């Protein structure tokens, strides 16, 4: 952050920890927050949880992992999904709703399993929306482990 301030650079980083002894929540995050004014930076705090493997009678893991896709998209694209100018689409129904509600020039994050027909493409172009494909690799290893890939 100091080097970026000195030379106008655009260095980026992600800081990860297991939060042993609450070092992230009590120390690191607070320090980063305290220097925000002197050394402006994009500070986001994400707390993850362990997602256990599912038993036979539970839902498909890929469906459950979609609950965590927002954080992955925000991290990869260094943005905040606000539902207005940036929105994640996980179904055809969500896409139709978004096409009526989205701000012009907004960004839609769409997984590869949603197909865009010509009518939808025209609507996207009309509203000057940007489409960003959500990568399939976010949870590849987890899905392989449970034979969903």
PEQUI-V902832 format. One record per pair of residues at least 24 apart in sequence whose ideal C-beta (glycine too) atoms are under 7 Angstrom apart, sorted by sequence separation. I is the first residue (numbers start at 0). J is the second residue. D is the distance in whole Angstrom. If there is no record, write none. Layout:
# PEQUI-V902832
i={I;I}
j={J;J}
d={D;D}
This chain:
# PEQUI-V902832
i={65;98;103;109;111;45;88;94;101;106;108;101;98;4;41;72;1;0;0;76;13;72;68;71;68;64;64;60;61;60;60;61;60;59;53;52}
j={89;122;127;133;135;70;113;119;126;131;133;128;126;38;77;108;38;38;40;131;74;133;133;137;137;138;141;141;142;142;145;147;147;147;145;145}
d={6;5;5;6;6;5;6;7;6;6;5;6;7;6;6;5;6;4;5;7;7;6;7;5;7;5;7;7;6;6;5;5;6;6;7;6}
